[in-house]
């Protein structure tokens, strides 16, 4: 692959807010000269797109495979939080991501995980200490402290929390935030501690509150959490404070599009081109000091070619002057990554998923999953007691939810959930934020056991059980990622997604939604491997009242 060449097009200078015909001369991967031309071209040159907050692990792909898919859509860099693998393997997992990311021409901006484990109310596979964070932040390729989910710890000035923030501030590296619903004086104090971004706003009012206190707001549109419609018009008034991100994106969605999709949607709403591209291309580079070029002389030759300003289709993507994608096809070779894992779980039987109760009926607390959101609702429902047991009710769309500790032997945690809509069968996954125990939802105990056992047999994966037929996608890398070709993984996952929806689910992304039902730091009601958890009181609660 050559990285010395010249290319012509209508250059979009985002910082100067002008478009002009030009020829870009690239020498040894760096932009050596830009000459303004007298002609007009049919293609446009602009800096590459950047995902300002993503957990690569949620794509079920290793970083090298993620990059192969992302560049096709014009993405040249990501601000990547490796706390998913850190919750499984600690610093060893972070090091794995750093090394695998170096195997391809793509600019991964990894951070030092701030909250591993996320809470004391779940079992994780590892811990990242203050000393670990300090050591990681010293690495030049670790550019920031990842999302500080423990906002109560910030507000109460918890010693280890403040020490991690201080470590980043000492060396001038930004600190990412995570504070869903935080408003007013609490938001002000959280931001004043040094927290610079938030990707968890789900209303414009909340985002405005944080913007006024100086925070950068990331507009998130992932496979499960979708806040674009609620927040995008903030870009009109705060173009220097807004970025785009996906947070969590499954492989089939990544094949379809990435940050380019948000750019197209924003332009369709008639938002100013330069404001949209500032959020998509420039703001992350400036905020995180990403070594990614902005189409200036002396910059690395990281840029994309688009066909026009209406459809904005990506013709080619260049990183360090190397053509990494052209005409919808990746040019990054496939790298088969080694397998590392932390998995110690014995098979389960259907009896492990029984919920006992006395009397004729019983009141139960139910998690209400919400499509397109990470938050859940909580309500109480009455279920019949049959042979001293409680069962799923497909009529009421109330199904059993189970979380199994995958790190050491422990009782199964059980609860109930609504909005999955299954009429038969079950699904299970070892992707369960943030500790990544095994999570499953299903209509009957036998199907739930089969789905979980399929995941256990492969030491990680996602599975579907339909009338006894079991389908599984193995995720042997930390129980989170496949080490196979990204497009193959996307195709296999797409088949499982269709199989899950065939059980009756109306959710856009049933597996992604399921993965967040154990995420205790997002209210209101979740299930960890230790029990049902009330996110409002930050304490355990009974599933059967």
N, C-alpha and C positions, 0 to 999 in steps of 0.2 A: 504493500500500500504506500503510494507516494504522499508526502505531505508538503510538497512544493508545487504550486500551480497558480493559475489566475482564473478568476470567475467574475462574470459580469451580471448585473441585474439592477433593479431599482432598490437602492440601499435605504433601509428604514433606520434612521438615526433616532433612537427613542429618547435619549437624553436631550438632544438639540431640537427634538420634535420637528423633523423635516424628512422628506423622502426625495431622493435624487438619484439619477442614473449614475452608476459608478462601476469601476473595475477594481476588484480586491486582489492584491498580489500576496500570496502566501509563500513564505520561505521557511523551511524546516519547522512547520507547524505553527508559525507565528505570523501575524498580519504585518507585513513589511511596509506596504504602501496601499493607499486608497486614492484612486484618481477619479475625478468627476468626469463623466462622459457627456457628449452632446446628443446622444441618441436616447430613445426610450426602450426599455426591455419588457418582455412579457412575464418575467419572473421577478420575485422580490427576495432580497437578502436581509436577514435580521438575526439578532442573537438567539441562541437556543432557549427552549423552555426549561424551567426548573420547578420541580415539585418541592415546595417549601416545608413539607412535613410528611414523611411516609415511613411506615414500618415495612421494610422490604419483605420480611418474613411472611407478612399477611398475603403476599402474592403466591405463597407456596413455592416460590422459586428462590434459588440462591442468588446473591447479587449479580454474578456474572450472567445468569440466565435472565434476570429481571432487565438488565441493561440491553440485552439483545432485542427484547420486545419494545422497550420504552423508546429507543432511538428512532424507531420507525415513525413515531408520532412527533418527532422533533424535540424530545427531551434529551438534554445533554448532561444534566446533573440532578441530584436529589439531596435534600437535607434528611438524612436517614437516622431514625432512632432505633438502635438495636436492642431495645429493652425486652423484646419478646424472647429472643434467644438468650439474653442475659438472665431472664427469670428461670430458664432451664439449666444453663451451664455457666452462668456468671461471667467473669472476665474472659475465660476460655472461649465462650461463645462470641463475645465482642471481637476478640482477636481473629476468630474464624471469619467473621464478616469483613473485617479490614483486609485480610489476606486474599480472600476470594474476590473482593471488589477490585483489587489491583491486577487481577488476571485479564481484565478487559479495558479497552479505551473508553472509559466513562468516568464522570467525576462524582464519586460518592462522597458526600460530606457527612461523615458519621459523628455521632455525639457520644458523650459519656453518660450512661444511664443513671438517672438521679434517684429512682424509686424502685429498687429491687431488694426484697419483694415489695410489691405495691402497698400491701397492708399486712398487719399481723393476724388477720382473720382468714387466711388461706395458707395452703402449703405450696411453697415454690421450690424449685430445684436448687436454688443458689441464692447467695446474698452478694451485693456489690456495696462494699463499705466506703466510708469516707476516704480512707487511704487508697482504695482501688480507684475511686473517682479522681483523686488528685493525681495518681499515676497516669491514668488514661488521658487526662486533660493536658499532660505534658507532651503527648504525642502530637506532632505537627499535623497529622491527618485527622485528628479528633478536634473538631472546630467549635464545639459548644457543649453545654450541659443540657441534657434532654429534658423533656416535659416534666416539670415539677408538679406531679399529681397530688402530692401531699400538701394541699393548700391549707388545711387546718394546722399542719406543722409549721408552715410559714407564718400564719397569723399568730400562733402561740410561741413563735421563736424557738422551736425545738432545736436542740443543740446540733444534732447530726445533719438536719435539714439545712440549717444556716451555715454549717461548715462546708457543705457541698456548694452552696451558692457562693460563698466567700472564695472558695478555691477557683471558681470560674472567673469571678470579678477581678481577682488578683492578677490574672494574666490576660484580662481583656477579652474573654470569650463570652458570647451571649448565653443567656439562660432562657430556655423555652418554658412556656406556661401550660397549664391545664387546670382550668377553674370553671367548670360548667355552672352557670347560674349565679356566679359571684358578682355582687353589685355593690354600689355605694362605698362606704368607708372601708369595708372589708376588701373590696377590689382595689381601692386606693392603697391600702397597706400592703397587699400582696404585690402589687406592681412596684411600689416604693422599695421593696426588698431587693429589687434587681431583676424581676421577671419581665421579659421583653416582648413575648408573643402569647397569643392564645388561639387555638384552633377549635375550641369547644363551644363557641357562641352559637346558639340556635335561634336567637331573635336579634333584630337590628337594634333594639333598645339596649340589650345587654352589651352588644358590640360597641355602640356609641359611648356607653358608660366607660368602657375600658379604653377606647380611643382618646377620650377626653383626659384620661390620666396618663397618656403618653404611650400606650401599648400598641404594638403592631397586631393587626387582626388577619388571620389566615382563613380564607373562604374555602371550606372543605366540601368536596364532592367525591365520596368514595363508593365502595360497593354496598355499604349499609348506611352510613351517616351521610346525609345530603342536606347541606345548608346553603347552597348556592342561591336559590330563589329568595331566601330570607335576607341575605346579606349583600348581594351583588351591587345594589344601587348605592351602597356606601362608597364604592369606587369613584363615583362622580365627585365626591367632596374630599376624599382622603386618598388620592392616588399614590402618595408616597408612603402610606401606612398599611397598604393591603397587599397580600400575597395569595397565591392559589396553592392548594394542596389536595392530596387524595387521602392521606392518613392510612387507610387500609383499602387495598384494591386486589380483588381476586384475579387469577390468571386469565379467565375468559374475558373479563372487563378490560384488562390491560391489552389484550389482543385488539380489542375494538377501539381503544383510544386512551388518552392520558390528559395532560394539561391542555393539549390542543383542543379538546372538546370544550373546556371551559372558555377558552379564547373565542371559539366560534359562537358559543351561546351568548357571551357578553357582547360581542359585536352585533349579533342579531337583535339585541336589545337597544342598539344604537348608542352604546357607550363609546366614548371617544377612543379611537384606535391607540393613541399613545398612552392613555391611562390603562387600557387593558394590557398592553405589552409591557408597561412598567411593572405591573403586578406579576405577570407571567415570566418575565425575563430578567428584570433589573433589580428589583427590591431585594430578592433573596441573595443575590451576589453582594450587594452593598451591606446588608445586615449581617450576614454570616461570614463575609470576606471569603467567599468561595473563589478558588482560583480558576474561574470560568470567564471567558472573554465576552466583551460587549461590543464587538465589531469596531474596535478602535486600533489605530496603529500601535504596535507593541503588544497587543493582547494575544493570548492563545487563539488560534483560529477555530473557535467554537461557535458555529452559526448554522442556520438552517436556510433552505430555499423553499419558498412557498409559491404556488402557481398564480394566485391573485389575492385581492383583499376582500373578496366576497366569500368564496368557498374555503379559502385558506388551507388548501390541501398541501401536505408536506411532500416536496419533491425529493429533497435530499437533506441529510444531517451530517455535519462535520464536527469532529472533536479533535483538537490539536492538529488540524489540517488533514485528518484521515476521514475518508467517506465511510461512515459507520452504517449508513442506511441510504438506499436509493430506490425511488419508485415503489415504495411500499414493501421493500424487502430488506431485512437486516443483513449487514455485511460483517457483523461480529461473529467470529467462529464460536461454536458451542464448546464450553469447557465443562467437563464432567467433574464435579467437586467431590472431595472425600466425605465420608459420613462420620459425624460425631453425634452422640446422643446421651440422654440421661433418662432411662426408662426401666422401672422395676415394678411390674404390676401383674398379678396372677389373674387368670380368666374368672369371670363372674357367672353366677347362675341366676335364673329368673327369680329365685327366692330372695336374692339380695336387693330386689327392687320393690318389695312389698311395703306398703304403708298401712299400718294397723290403726284401728279406731274402734271405739265401743259405741253402743247405742244403735239407733235406726238411721240417723243422719249425723253428719259432722260438718262444722264450718272450717273452711280452709282459706289460707292466704294465697292469693294467686298473683303471679307476675303477669303483667300485660305487656307483651312485646309490641313495639311500635315500628312499623316499616319506615326506613329512612332516618331513624333516630337511634342513638345509643341509650338514651334515657328510657326507663320503663315506668309504667303505672303500677299501682298496687290496689287490689280490691279483695273483698271477702265473698266467697261463694259457698253454697250448701251442696254437699254431695251425699249420695246414699251410701250407707255402710252395708257391705255384703260379705257375710262370713268373716266379720271382724276386719275387713280390709276396705281400703279406698282405691278406686280404679279411675282411669281416664274416662272422660265423658265426651265422646265425639259430638253428641247433640249440642252440648254447651261449648264446644271447642275448648275444653280444658283437658290438657294432656299432662302426663307425668314428665318431670324434668329430673335428671340425675347427674351428679358430678362424682367422678371416681378419682381418688388420689392415685396418680401414676408414678409417684416417687417412692412410696413405701406403703405397706399394708395398713388399711384403715377402713372403718365402716363407710358405706356409700351414703352420700348426702342426697336427700330427695325433696321434691317440692312439686308445685303445679304451675302451669303456664298456659296463657291463652294467645291466640292469633297465629299459631302455626297451621291450624286447619287440617291436620292429617286425618284421614278416614281409616287408614291402616298403616302398619309398619312403624319404622323408627329411623332416625339418623343419629350419627355420633361423630365426634371430632376430638382430636387431641390439640386443636387450636382453640383455646379457651382463655381469653385475656383475663388477668395478666399472667397467671401462674402456669397456665397451660396444662391443667389436669384434663381428664377426659370428660366431655360433656355430651349428653344425649337427651333427646326428646322423642317420645313415642306413645303409641296407642295402647300397647300391652307389654307386660313384663318380659315375655319371651323374646319379642322383637328388640326391645331395648338391650337385653343381654347379648343377643346375637350381634347387634350393631357395635356395641362396646367391645366385644371379644374380637371382632374383625380388626378393630383399631389396635387392640393389645397384641394380636398375632403379628402385626407388622411393626410393632414398636412406634406407632404413630401413623395417623392418616385420617381420612374422612370416609364414612361409610353410609350406605343406604340398605335397609332391609324392607323388602316388599313381599309379603306372603311367603316368607322363608327364604327368598332369593337374596343373596348378599352380594353387594358390589362395593369395592373399596379402592381408593387411591392412596397408595402408601406414601408416607412422608417421613422417611428414615432420618433426615437431617434434623436432629433435635425434636423430632415429632412435629415439626412445623413446616419443613420444606422438602420437596423432592430434589434429587440431584440429576434428574433427567432433563432432556431438551425442553425448553420453556413452552414451545408450541405444542409438543406432545402432552405436557402436563395440562395445558389449557384445554385441549380437546377432551382429555379424560375427565377433567373437572366439570366441563360443560355437560358431559353425559350424566355425571352424578347429580348435578344441579337439576337437570330435567327429571331425573328419577325421583328426587326429593319433591319436586313440585307435582309429580304424578301421584304422590301420596295424598294430595289435596291442598297443598300449601299455596296461598296467594301472595306470599312474600316475594319481593323481587330477588332477594338473596338469602334463602333460608339458612345456609351454612354460616354466612357472615353474621346474620342476626343471632344465630345460636351462639357463636363464639363470644358475643358480648354479654350473654346472660349470666356470666360469672364475673363480670367486671365491676367490682365492688365500689370503685371510686366514682362511678356514675350512678346517680339516684334513679329510681327510688327503691326498688326491691330486686335483689339478685340472689344467686345461689352459689356459694363456694363449696369446696370439698369438705368444709367444716359445718355447713348448715346454711339455712335461709338468713339473709342479711338485709337489714333495713338501712338503706343509705342515708336516710334523714336523721336517724338517731345514732348512726354508725355503731350498730350493735346487732347481735343475732336476735332473731325472733322465731316464734314457733310456726311451723307449716300447718299444723292441725291445731285449731283453737279450742 
